[in-house]
Amino acid sequence: LCPFHNEKTPSFSISEEKGVYHCFGCGASGNSIKFLMDYYKLSFLEAIEKLADMAGIDLEEYKKINPNFKTNRKELLKLTEETMKFFQKNLKGSEAEKYLHSRKISNEIIELFKIGYCNKKNDLFNFLKSKDFSEETILTSGLCIKGNTGFYDKFRDRVIFPIYDRDNNPVGFGGRILEDRKDVAKYLNSPENPIFHKGDLLFGFNFSKEEILKEKLVYVVEGYMDVIALFQNDIKNVVAPLGTSITENQLNTLKKFSENIVFIFDGDEAGITAANRAIDIASNLNIKPKVVILPNEMDPYDFVIKNGKQKTLQYFTQKRLQPIDFKLKFLSKKFQPDQNKVIFVKSIFNYIKNIESAIEREDFLKKTASFIGESFETILIEFQNYLKKEPTFGRLIDNKFYSGKRREDIEMEFVGGLLKYPDKKDILLDIVSEEMFSNEKVKILIKEIKEAKNENELKNILFKLSEEEVINPISKILVDENLSYELILEKAYKIRYNNLKKKLSSEKDIKEKNKIKKELFDIEEILHSFISVSIFF
């Protein structure tokens, strides 16, 4: 039977003479290396190493050894195995064991994960020496540190979580302090060495990989205790990076087992930041993960201990967010788009630009437009400006132009521009009209300026101004020697543009909508020609 698909009638054929295989059912085929890569989800080099191991061939002599890592890999694997047993033995009756029980971790799970304890005695070095490991090998492992007066255990007085490679070999450790303190790191990992590469390994993966294949789904959580608690509650398709944000190598490993990746993060600020970073890393690999943010700043450990398997899985299923929905929902809390719309949109565009599918990009841009109350056409223009790094990026959606009291000031400032350049008033008022303004006082002033027949009548309009909220912004414009006519002209087009956007959102007639869209694009081209920065921003 073919190992790559379910079948009742055998269709898998092997040619021992040629060293190849082929399935006439699913089409899988290749040589021994390809078989190992597909069956065990290995890279080419990993498959070579596994094949060599199966054949009893030592590849060490063929490898280019890093001069900083001269210790034999097999020797380090033996040392790590012995160290794990040593830590396990230390756990019995220790404060660390009491800690684990207080966290509701069962003895069965403690035994399965081979959780241990590094005591305060600094006796690991002597233990390893008694097992005939050399000082060089011990120091290369990073488990002991040489000081002025002897050797010290790196993980002393910590609960120890063994970290395995995909072949179930312990290759390093994570250690947690028993009581939270501010003067030491809560978690420590083994340092980089020939068998331990933090960015490539995933905690719990050796236990969960078969379950991931079975469920066609993997949950990625943040911490060791999250994995252990979920596993204890029979949710076994779960892994965690080693105390840092997930890496491209880790995601590529998971992708071989399932592209259905769900990040489960704490609901606190750190969790939201981590989720956002994980989505960006995944997007670089064309992976489209889902995100679940837990309520009340809970972590997965707290949630599953409180709610059990069924309610936890139900929440994980019902609360999954697409990456764009997560970014819109949670980045809006960070950037407050009603006050910082340009910064908010830029952070969203930074994600959308990595989406390969044009259909998905358009869908995400439409969601962004709807979320911030802009037309799709406006967001599309701004996205194009963002990609081309145009200096006009952000001007069409900059809500500093229209927000609360600031809007009234800007409209008054535009009136000041009309009075500052009376010879240009006909050009400016041909672009905008009084109904485009919300401030009733501005509407009256625009009408009076429009009807003024000469410069004296314009001076009379200025002379009659007395209210502070009117005279102050207008006076500011009139005395500003650096304010050019081009800046006032740019604002005229901006006012018209915003007015057209509002019309477009409410217009039902298709022909009229198309007409408005055309004018919007025309104005956009005009705005592109302005390279000055307005004092209004």
C-alpha positions in Angstrom: 0.0 0.0 0.0 1.1 3.5 -0.7 2.4 5.4 2.4 1.4 8.8 0.9 -2.3 8.3 0.4 -5.1 6.1 1.7 -5.9 3.2 -0.6 -7.3 -0.3 -0.3 -5.8 -1.8 -3.5 -2.0 -1.7 -3.7 -0.6 0.6 -6.3 2.9 1.3 -4.9 5.7 -0.1 -6.9 9.4 -0.3 -6.0 12.4 -1.1 -8.3 15.2 -2.3 -6.0 17.5 -2.6 -9.0 17.1 1.0 -10.0 16.5 2.3 -6.5 13.3 4.2 -7.3 9.6 4.0 -6.4 6.3 5.1 -8.0 2.7 5.1 -6.9 0.2 4.6 -9.8 -2.6 5.9 -7.5 -1.3 9.3 -6.3 1.7 9.8 -8.6 4.3 9.9 -5.8 7.7 8.9 -7.1 11.5 9.3 -6.6 14.5 7.7 -5.1 15.4 6.8 -1.5 16.3 10.4 -0.6 13.1 11.7 -2.0 11.2 9.1 -0.1 12.7 10.2 3.2 12.1 13.8 2.4 8.4 13.2 1.6 7.6 10.6 4.3 9.4 12.3 7.2 9.0 15.9 5.9 12.8 16.4 5.8 15.0 18.8 3.9 17.5 17.3 1.4 20.4 17.5 3.9 18.3 16.1 6.7 17.3 13.2 4.5 21.0 12.6 3.6 21.9 12.5 7.3 19.0 10.1 8.1 19.9 7.8 5.2 23.5 7.8 6.3 22.4 6.9 9.9 20.3 4.1 8.6 23.2 2.8 6.6 25.6 3.1 9.5 27.8 5.7 7.7 29.5 8.4 9.8 29.2 11.8 8.0 31.3 13.7 10.5 34.5 13.2 8.5 32.9 14.6 5.4 31.5 17.8 7.0 33.2 21.1 7.1 33.5 21.7 10.9 33.0 25.1 12.3 36.3 25.9 14.1 34.3 27.1 17.1 32.4 23.8 17.2 35.2 21.2 17.2 33.4 18.8 19.6 31.9 15.6 18.0 28.1 15.9 17.5 27.5 12.3 18.7 29.4 13.1 21.9 27.2 16.1 22.6 24.0 14.1 22.0 25.2 11.5 24.6 26.1 14.3 27.0 22.7 15.9 26.6 21.0 12.6 27.2 22.9 12.0 30.4 22.3 15.6 31.6 18.5 15.1 31.0 18.6 12.0 33.2 20.5 13.8 35.9 18.0 16.7 35.9 15.1 14.2 36.0 16.6 12.5 39.1 17.0 15.9 40.8 13.3 16.6 40.4 12.1 14.0 42.8 11.0 15.6 46.0 12.4 19.0 45.0 10.8 22.5 45.2 10.6 22.3 41.4 8.4 19.2 41.6 6.1 21.1 44.0 6.0 24.0 41.6 4.9 21.8 38.7 2.2 20.2 40.9 1.0 23.7 42.0 0.7 24.5 38.3 -1.6 21.3 37.9 0.9 19.4 35.8 0.5 15.7 36.2 3.2 13.1 36.9 2.4 11.4 33.6 3.1 14.6 31.7 6.2 15.3 33.7 7.5 11.9 32.8 6.5 12.2 29.1 8.2 15.5 28.7 11.2 14.4 30.9 10.9 17.6 32.9 13.7 18.0 35.5 15.4 20.3 37.9 18.9 21.8 38.1 19.7 22.2 41.8 21.7 24.9 43.5 24.8 22.7 44.1 26.7 23.4 40.9 27.4 19.6 40.7 26.6 19.0 37.0 30.2 19.4 35.9 31.5 16.7 38.3 28.7 14.4 37.3 29.5 14.7 33.6 33.2 14.2 34.3 32.3 11.0 36.1 30.6 9.9 32.9 34.0 10.4 31.1 33.0 13.5 29.1 35.9 15.9 28.5 36.0 19.5 29.8 36.0 20.7 26.2 32.8 18.8 25.4 31.1 20.0 28.6 32.0 23.6 27.9 31.0 23.4 24.3 27.5 22.2 25.4 27.2 25.5 27.4 25.5 23.6 30.3 28.4 24.6 32.6 30.3 27.8 32.8 33.9 28.2 33.9 34.5 30.8 36.5 37.4 32.0 38.6 36.8 29.5 41.4 35.4 26.6 39.5 32.5 25.5 37.3 28.9 26.7 37.6 25.7 25.3 36.3 24.0 27.5 33.7 20.5 26.5 34.8 21.0 26.3 38.6 17.7 26.4 40.6 15.5 26.2 37.5 12.8 23.8 36.3 14.2 22.1 33.2 12.4 21.4 30.0 14.3 19.2 27.6 14.2 20.4 23.9 14.3 17.7 21.3 15.1 17.5 17.6 12.6 16.0 15.2 14.2 12.5 15.7 13.4 12.7 19.4 17.0 13.3 20.5 17.3 15.8 23.4 19.6 18.5 22.1 19.2 21.3 24.7 17.2 22.7 27.5 15.0 25.5 28.6 15.1 26.5 32.2 12.5 28.5 34.2 13.0 30.1 37.6 10.7 28.9 40.4 9.7 32.3 41.7 9.3 35.3 39.4 12.1 37.9 40.0 13.1 41.0 38.3 16.9 40.6 38.6 17.1 37.4 36.5 15.6 36.2 33.3 12.5 34.1 33.7 13.6 31.7 31.0 17.0 30.6 29.8 17.9 28.3 26.8 21.0 26.3 26.0 23.5 28.4 24.0 24.1 27.7 20.3 26.3 24.7 19.7 26.7 21.9 17.1 23.4 20.2 18.1 21.4 23.2 19.3 20.2 25.9 17.0 17.4 27.9 18.7 15.9 29.3 15.5 15.4 25.9 13.9 13.9 24.0 16.9 10.3 23.9 18.2 9.4 22.9 21.7 7.0 19.9 21.6 7.4 19.2 17.9 8.8 15.7 18.5 5.6 14.8 20.3 3.2 16.6 18.1 4.3 16.0 14.5 2.1 12.9 14.0 -0.9 14.7 15.5 -0.3 17.7 13.2 -0.4 15.4 10.2 -3.5 13.7 11.5 -5.4 16.9 12.2 -3.9 18.9 9.3 -3.6 21.8 11.7 -0.9 23.1 14.1 -1.4 25.6 17.0 1.6 27.8 17.7 1.8 29.1 21.2 4.4 31.2 23.1 5.6 29.2 26.0 6.7 25.7 27.2 4.0 25.6 29.9 1.4 26.5 27.2 2.4 23.4 25.2 2.4 21.2 28.2 -1.0 22.3 29.5 -2.6 21.9 26.1 -1.0 18.5 25.7 -2.2 17.4 29.1 -5.7 18.3 28.0 -5.4 16.2 24.9 -4.7 19.0 22.5 -1.5 17.6 21.0 -1.0 19.4 17.7 0.8 22.2 19.4 4.3 23.7 19.4 6.1 26.7 20.7 9.3 28.6 19.6 12.1 28.7 22.1 11.3 31.9 24.0 11.6 34.2 21.0 9.5 35.2 18.0 9.0 32.5 15.5 11.5 32.2 12.7 11.3 31.5 9.0 13.1 28.2 9.5 10.6 27.1 12.2 7.7 28.1 9.9 9.2 26.3 7.0 9.4 23.1 9.1 5.7 23.4 10.1 4.7 24.2 6.5 5.9 20.7 5.5 3.4 19.1 7.9 0.5 21.5 7.5 -0.1 25.0 6.0 -3.0 25.4 8.3 -1.1 27.3 11.0 -2.9 29.0 13.9 -1.1 31.4 16.2 -2.5 31.5 19.8 -1.3 34.5 21.7 -1.9 36.2 25.0 -4.3 39.1 25.0 -1.8 41.5 26.6 0.2 44.1 24.6 3.2 41.9 24.4 1.1 39.1 22.9 -0.5 41.3 20.3 2.9 42.7 19.3 4.2 39.1 19.0 1.2 38.1 16.9 1.7 41.0 14.6 5.4 40.1 14.1 4.6 36.5 13.5 2.1 37.4 10.8 4.7 39.5 9.0 7.3 36.7 9.1 4.7 34.3 7.8 3.8 36.6 4.9 7.4 36.6 3.7 7.0 32.9 3.2 3.6 33.1 1.5 2.0 31.4 4.6 -1.4 32.6 5.5 -1.8 31.8 9.2 -4.9 32.4 11.4 -4.6 34.3 14.7 -6.5 33.7 18.0 -6.1 36.3 20.8 -7.2 35.1 24.2 -9.5 37.1 26.4 -8.7 39.0 29.6 -4.9 38.9 28.9 -4.9 35.1 29.5 -2.3 32.8 28.1 -3.1 29.3 26.6 -2.0 27.7 29.9 -4.5 29.7 31.9 -7.2 29.3 29.4 -7.1 25.5 29.0 -6.6 24.9 32.7 -9.7 26.9 33.4 -11.9 25.7 30.5 -10.8 22.3 29.5 -10.4 20.7 26.1 -13.8 21.2 24.5 -14.3 24.9 25.4 -10.7 25.6 24.5 -11.0 24.0 21.0 -14.3 25.7 20.5 -12.7 29.1 21.3 -9.7 28.4 19.1 -12.1 27.5 16.2 -14.7 30.3 16.6 -12.2 33.2 17.3 -9.7 32.6 14.5 -8.9 35.8 12.6 -7.5 36.2 9.2 -4.3 38.2 9.3 -5.8 41.3 7.8 -8.7 41.2 10.3 -6.3 40.9 13.1 -4.2 43.8 11.9 -7.2 46.0 11.4 -8.7 45.2 14.8 -5.6 45.3 17.0 -3.4 47.8 15.2 -6.3 50.2 15.4 -6.0 50.1 19.2 -2.3 50.8 18.9 -2.4 53.6 16.3 -6.0 54.9 16.7 -6.8 55.6 13.1 -9.3 58.4 13.9 -6.2 60.3 15.0 -3.3 58.7 13.1 -4.9 57.4 10.0 -1.8 57.6 7.8 0.5 55.7 10.2 -2.3 53.1 10.7 -2.8 52.6 7.0 1.0 52.4 6.4 1.3 49.6 8.8 -1.5 47.7 7.0 0.0 48.4 3.6 3.3 47.0 4.8 1.5 43.6 5.2 -0.6 43.8 2.0 2.4 44.5 -0.2 3.7 41.0 0.5 0.5 39.2 -0.6 1.1 37.5 -3.9 -2.5 37.0 -5.0 -4.0 40.1 -6.7 -7.5 39.0 -5.7 -6.5 38.8 -2.0 -4.7 42.2 -2.2 -7.8 43.8 -3.6 -10.0 42.1 -0.9 -7.7 43.3 1.9 -7.6 46.9 0.5 -11.4 46.9 0.4 -11.5 45.7 4.0 -9.1 48.5 4.9 -11.2 51.1 3.1 -14.4 49.9 4.9 -12.7 49.9 8.3 -11.5 53.5 8.1 -14.5 54.9 6.3 -12.7 55.7 3.0 -13.7 54.7 -0.6 -11.9 51.8 -2.2 -10.7 54.1 -4.9 -9.0 56.3 -2.4 -7.3 53.4 -0.6 -6.2 52.0 -4.0 -4.6 55.3 -5.0 -2.8 55.6 -1.6 -1.6 52.0 -1.9 -0.1 52.8 -5.3 1.5 55.9 -3.8 2.9 53.8 -0.9 4.4 51.2 -3.3 6.0 54.0 -5.5 7.1 55.9 -2.4 5.4 59.0 -3.7 5.8 62.2 -1.6 2.0 62.6 -1.8 1.4 59.3 0.1 -1.1 59.9 2.9 -2.4 63.3 1.9 -5.7 61.9 0.6 -6.5 60.2 3.9 -4.7 62.4 6.4 -7.4 62.9 9.0 -5.5 65.8 10.5 -7.0 67.7 7.7 -10.6 67.0 8.9 -10.9 66.1 12.6 -13.1 67.9 15.1 -12.1 71.5 15.9 -9.1 71.2 13.6 -11.4 71.1 10.6 -12.8 74.5 11.4 -9.3 76.0 11.8 -8.3 74.6 8.4 -11.4 76.0 6.7 -10.7 79.4 8.3 -7.1 79.1 7.1 -8.3 78.5 3.5 -10.3 81.8 3.8 -7.1 83.5 4.9 -5.5 82.2 1.7 -8.3 83.7 -0.4 -7.7 87.1 1.3 -3.9 86.8 1.0 -4.1 86.3 -2.8 -7.1 88.3 -3.9 -6.0 88.2 -7.5 -6.3 84.4 -7.5 -9.7 84.2 -5.8 -11.6 83.4 -9.0 -9.3 80.5 -9.8 -9.6 79.1 -6.2 -13.3 79.6 -6.0 -13.7 77.8 -9.3 -12.3 74.7 -7.6 -14.3 74.9 -4.4 -17.7 76.3 -3.5 -19.3 77.2 -0.2 -21.4 74.0 0.1 -18.1 72.1 0.3 -17.5 73.5 3.8 -19.0 72.5 7.1 -18.4 75.7 9.0 -21.4 78.1 8.5 -19.2 81.1 9.2 -16.8 80.0 6.5 -19.7 79.6 4.1 -20.8 83.2 4.7 -17.2 84.5 4.3 -16.7 82.5 1.1 -19.9 84.0 -0.3 -18.9 87.6 0.7 -15.4 87.1 -0.8 -16.9 85.7 -4.0 -19.2 88.8 -4.3 -16.5 91.3 -3.5 -16.0 93.5 -6.6 -12.6 95.0 -5.7 -9.8 95.0 -3.2 -11.4 97.6 -0.9 -14.5 95.4 -0.5 -12.2 92.5 0.4 -10.5 94.7 3.0 -13.9 95.6 4.5 -14.6 91.9 5.0 -11.4 91.5 6.9 -12.0 94.7 8.9 -15.4 93.4 10.1 -13.9 90.2 11.6 -14.0 90.3 15.4 -14.6 86.8 16.7 -11.4 85.2 18.0 -11.9 81.8 16.4 -12.3 83.5 13.0 -9.7 86.3 13.1 -6.8 84.2 14.7 -6.3 81.5 11.9 -7.0 84.0 9.2 -4.4 86.5 10.6 -1.9 83.7 10.9 -2.1 83.1 7.2 -2.0 86.7 6.2 1.3 87.4 8.1 3.0 84.2 7.0 5.5 85.3 4.4 6.5 81.7 3.6 2.9 80.6 2.6 2.9 80.3 -1.2 -0.1 80.5 -3.4 0.6 76.9 -4.5 -0.1 75.7 -1.0 -3.5 77.4 -1.0 -4.2 75.9 -4.5 -3.2 72.5 -3.2 -5.7 72.8 -0.3 -8.4 73.9 -2.7 -8.0 70.6 -4.6 -7.8 68.7 -1.4 -11.1 70.2 -0.2 -12.7 69.3 -3.5 -11.3 65.8 -3.4 -12.7 65.1 0.1 -16.1 66.4 -1.0 -16.0 64.1 -4.0 -15.2 61.2 -1.9 -18.2 61.8 0.2 -20.4 62.1 -2.8 -19.0 58.8 -4.2 -19.8 56.9 -1.1 -23.5 57.9 -1.3 -24.0 58.0 -5.1 -26.2 55.2 -6.5 -26.1 56.0 -10.2 -23.3 54.0 -12.0 -22.7 56.7 -14.6 -22.4 59.4 -12.1 -20.1 57.2 -9.9 -17.8 56.6 -12.8 -17.8 60.4 -13.5 -16.8 61.1 -9.9 -14.1 58.4 -10.0 -12.6 59.9 -13.1 -12.5 63.4 -11.5 -10.9 61.8 -8.4 -8.1 60.3 -10.5 -7.6 63.6 -12.3 -7.3 65.5 -9.0 -4.9 62.8 -7.8 -2.6 63.6 -10.7 -2.8 67.3 -9.9 -1.9 66.6 -6.3 1.1 64.6 -7.4 2.5 67.7 -9.0 2.6 69.5 -5.6 5.9 68.7 -3.9 5.7 71.4 -1.2 4.5 70.5 2.3 1.5 72.4 3.4 1.6 74.2 6.8 -1.8 72.5 7.4 0.0 69.2 8.1 
